[in-house]
Amino acid sequence: MGILNVTPDSFYDGGKYTKETSILKRVETILDQGATFIDLGAYSSRAGANQVSQQEEIQRSVPITKLILKHFPDALISVDTFRSEVARQNIESGASLINDISGGLLDPQMLPTVGKLQVPYILMHMKGDPKTMQQNTQYNNLIKDLLYYFSERIAEARSHKINDIIVDPGFGFAKSLDQNYELMAKLDLLHILKLPLFVGISRKSMIYNLLGTDPKEALNGTTSLNTLALDKGAHILRVHDVKPAIECVKIHQMIKTNNTEI
């Protein structure tokens, strides 16, 4: 999944894709390099991000969905939003799935709306909201708490007839540096949920804070963690840099193909 942020304040590429020509060039690059999905975000979810009104998020995202599909009619667009009305308008404009960082907790109409739209739903773990999440890193047992959260949220989603659910453990969301790496180390335990596993760690602070660099210098760390995530059974990688991620996938698949017992 290649990231397309149409926000002025995203932590890595904020303000980079604001004009039609730059947006279409970015989409072309994402698709040419082999991504399956384009993740369209119009509300920055970085820690401490400022709130954006629903109307502004709609005005930022819906025209871009229409623009992409006008030029790339076969593109599969994931809409990164926690608001049901943003989700509805983008799906009705041709988007294919919803990527909700809140798991339906920030908008009580999100799960009913996705159920009515009958589209796949990426359900992420987070506590609080982007403004407050890094003040909410207390857990009794990180993995057990996540599994309890997902079992509860999945049951709620199912009750609204959401059939295709993808689980995102939420790296960087309401988790400390150590907790992010504990989560990566134990990522395979989430397979108990028996749902596709989604991982988004691209150029995040868990990488550059550990290595003492910055987002621009975090590609090598991203590639390392993407490889580890694949080895632990991740089904979808959400990335800024599609080509290196595709190379990870190809190499990992080759190793799996040849990993037969003698």
C-alpha positions in Angstrom: 0.0 0.0 0.0 1.6 3.2 -1.2 0.9 6.4 0.9 -0.5 9.5 -0.7 -0.8 12.3 1.9 -2.7 15.4 0.8 -2.1 17.1 4.1 0.2 20.1 4.8 1.5 18.7 8.1 2.2 15.0 7.7 5.5 14.1 9.5 7.4 13.0 6.4 5.8 14.4 3.2 3.4 17.0 4.4 2.6 19.6 1.7 4.4 17.7 -1.0 1.3 16.6 -2.9 -1.1 19.6 -3.2 -1.3 20.2 -7.0 -3.0 17.9 -9.5 0.3 17.3 -11.4 2.2 16.2 -8.3 -0.6 14.1 -7.1 -1.0 12.2 -10.4 2.8 11.8 -10.7 2.9 10.3 -7.2 0.0 7.9 -8.0 1.7 6.9 -11.3 4.9 6.1 -9.4 3.1 4.1 -6.7 1.3 2.0 -9.3 4.3 1.6 -11.6 6.5 0.4 -8.7 4.0 -2.4 -8.0 1.7 -1.3 -5.1 -1.7 -2.9 -4.9 -3.4 0.0 -3.0 -3.1 3.7 -2.7 -3.8 5.0 0.8 -5.2 8.5 0.6 -4.9 10.6 3.7 -6.4 14.1 4.2 -5.9 14.3 8.0 -2.5 13.9 9.5 -2.5 11.3 12.3 1.0 12.1 13.5 1.4 12.5 17.3 0.1 15.9 18.4 -1.4 16.7 15.0 -3.9 19.6 14.8 -7.5 18.8 14.2 -9.1 19.3 10.8 -12.8 19.9 10.3 -14.8 17.3 8.6 -15.7 19.6 5.7 -12.1 20.4 5.1 -11.2 16.7 5.1 -14.0 16.0 2.6 -12.8 18.9 0.4 -9.2 17.6 0.5 -10.0 14.0 -0.2 -13.1 13.5 -2.4 -11.8 15.5 -5.4 -8.5 13.6 -5.2 -10.4 10.3 -5.3 -12.3 11.4 -8.4 -9.1 12.7 -10.0 -7.2 9.5 -9.4 -9.9 7.3 -10.8 -10.4 9.6 -13.8 -6.7 9.0 -14.8 -6.2 5.5 -13.3 -9.7 3.9 -13.4 -8.4 0.5 -12.1 -6.7 2.0 -9.0 -7.8 0.6 -5.6 -8.0 3.6 -3.2 -7.9 3.1 0.5 -9.3 6.2 2.4 -7.4 6.9 5.6 -10.1 8.4 7.8 -12.0 7.9 11.1 -15.0 9.9 10.0 -18.0 8.1 8.6 -19.1 10.9 6.3 -15.6 11.2 4.8 -15.7 7.5 4.3 -19.1 7.5 2.7 -18.4 10.3 0.2 -15.1 8.8 -0.9 -16.5 5.3 -1.4 -19.4 6.7 -3.3 -16.8 8.6 -5.5 -15.1 5.3 -6.3 -12.7 4.4 -3.4 -12.5 0.7 -2.5 -11.8 0.4 1.3 -11.6 2.3 4.5 -8.5 2.6 6.8 -9.7 3.7 10.2 -7.0 4.5 12.8 -9.7 4.6 15.6 -11.4 1.2 15.0 -14.7 3.0 14.9 -14.3 4.6 18.3 -14.0 8.3 17.2 -17.2 8.2 15.2 -20.1 6.0 16.3 -21.5 6.0 12.8 -18.3 4.6 11.2 -19.1 0.9 11.6 -22.7 1.2 10.6 -21.7 3.2 7.5 -19.0 0.7 6.4 -21.4 -2.1 6.9 -23.9 -0.4 4.6 -21.2 0.4 2.1 -20.0 -3.3 2.1 -16.4 -2.4 1.6 -13.3 -3.9 3.4 -12.3 -2.2 6.6 -8.8 -1.8 8.2 -9.4 -1.7 11.9 -6.5 -0.2 13.9 -5.6 -0.1 17.5 -5.2 3.3 19.2 -6.1 4.8 22.5 -7.2 8.4 22.6 -6.8 10.4 19.4 -3.8 11.8 17.4 -3.6 14.7 19.8 -3.5 12.7 23.0 -2.4 9.1 22.0 1.1 9.4 23.3 -0.2 10.1 26.8 -2.0 6.8 26.7 0.8 4.2 26.7 -0.2 2.3 29.9 -0.9 -1.4 29.4 -1.3 -4.3 31.8 0.1 -6.7 29.2 0.6 -5.1 25.7 -0.3 -8.1 23.5 -3.2 -9.4 25.7 -4.6 -5.9 25.9 -4.4 -5.6 22.1 -6.1 -9.0 21.6 -8.9 -8.0 24.0 -9.4 -4.7 22.1 -9.5 -6.4 18.7 -11.8 -9.2 19.8 -14.2 -6.5 21.1 -14.0 -4.3 18.1 -14.2 -7.1 15.6 -17.3 -8.4 17.2 -18.8 -4.9 17.0 -17.8 -4.6 13.3 -19.3 -8.0 12.6 -22.6 -6.9 14.2 -22.8 -4.2 11.6 -22.3 -6.7 8.8 -18.7 -5.8 8.0 -17.4 -8.9 6.3 -13.8 -8.1 5.3 -11.8 -6.9 8.3 -8.0 -6.3 8.2 -6.2 -5.9 11.6 -3.7 -3.1 12.1 -1.9 -3.2 15.5 -1.1 0.5 15.2 2.6 0.9 15.4 3.4 4.4 16.8 -0.1 5.0 18.1 -0.4 5.1 21.9 2.8 3.1 22.2 6.2 3.9 23.6 9.4 3.1 21.8 9.9 -0.1 23.7 6.3 -1.1 23.3 6.5 -0.7 19.5 9.5 -3.1 19.4 7.8 -5.6 21.8 4.8 -5.5 19.4 7.0 -6.2 16.4 8.8 -9.0 18.3 5.5 -10.7 19.1 3.6 -9.7 16.0 2.9 -13.3 15.0 0.7 -13.8 18.1 -1.9 -11.6 16.5 -2.6 -14.4 14.0 -4.9 -15.9 16.7 -7.4 -13.4 15.3 -7.4 -15.3 12.0 -7.6 -12.1 10.0 -5.2 -10.4 7.5 -2.5 -8.4 9.3 -1.6 -4.9 8.2 1.6 -3.2 9.2 2.5 0.5 8.8 5.9 1.4 10.2 7.3 3.5 7.3 9.8 6.1 8.4 8.1 6.3 11.8 9.7 7.7 15.0 10.2 4.2 16.4 12.9 3.9 13.8 14.6 7.3 13.7 14.4 7.9 17.4 16.1 4.6 18.1 18.8 5.3 15.5 19.2 9.0 16.3 18.3 10.2 12.9 15.2 11.7 11.3 12.4 10.6 8.9 14.4 11.3 5.8 17.1 8.9 7.0 14.7 6.1 8.1 14.4 4.1 4.9 17.0 1.5 5.8 15.3 0.9 9.2 11.9 0.8 7.5 13.2 -1.9 5.1 14.6 -3.9 8.0 11.3 -3.8 9.9 9.2 -4.5 6.8 11.3 -7.7 6.2 10.8 -8.8 9.9 7.0 -8.0 9.6 6.7 -10.2 6.5 8.6 -13.0 8.3 6.0 -12.7 11.1 3.2 -13.0 8.6 2.2 -9.5 7.7 -0.2 -9.5 4.7 -0.1 -5.8 3.7 2.7 -3.2 4.2 1.8 0.5 4.2 4.8 2.5 2.9 6.1 5.8 1.6 8.7 4.0 -0.6 7.0 1.3 -2.7 10.0 0.0 -4.7 12.1 -1.1 -1.6 9.0 -2.7 -0.1 8.2 -4.6 -3.2 11.8 -5.9 -3.2 11.4 -7.0 0.4 8.3 -8.9 -0.6 10.0 -10.6 -3.6 13.0 -11.7 -1.6 10.9 -12.9 1.3 8.6 -14.9 -1.1 11.7 -16.5 -2.7 13.1 -17.5 0.7 9.7 -19.0 1.7 9.4 -20.9 -1.6 12.8 -22.5 -1.0 12.5 -23.1 2.7 11.5 -26.8 2.4 12.8 -29.4 4.8 15.3 -31.9 3.5 
